[in-house]
Amino acid sequence: MKWQDRRLLDLFGIEHPILQAPMAGVTSPQLCISTSEA
């Protein structure tokens, strides 16, 4: 996926943006551990 507007990325020097979906309330330590170990 290529970003159409890179102004914000260039401002902060971000080469590979990583976006996170909001998951407040549904995350747990076990989910974080499982994801990290995958």
BELTABEL-V869880 format. One record per run of one state. SS is the DSSP state (a for helix, b for strand, c for the rest). FROM is the first residue (numbers start at 1). TO is the last residue. If there is no record, write none. Layout:
ss: [SS:SS]
from: [FROM:FROM]
to: [TO:TO]
This chain:
ss: [c:a:c:a:c]
from: [1:7:13:29:38]
to: [6:12:28:37:38]
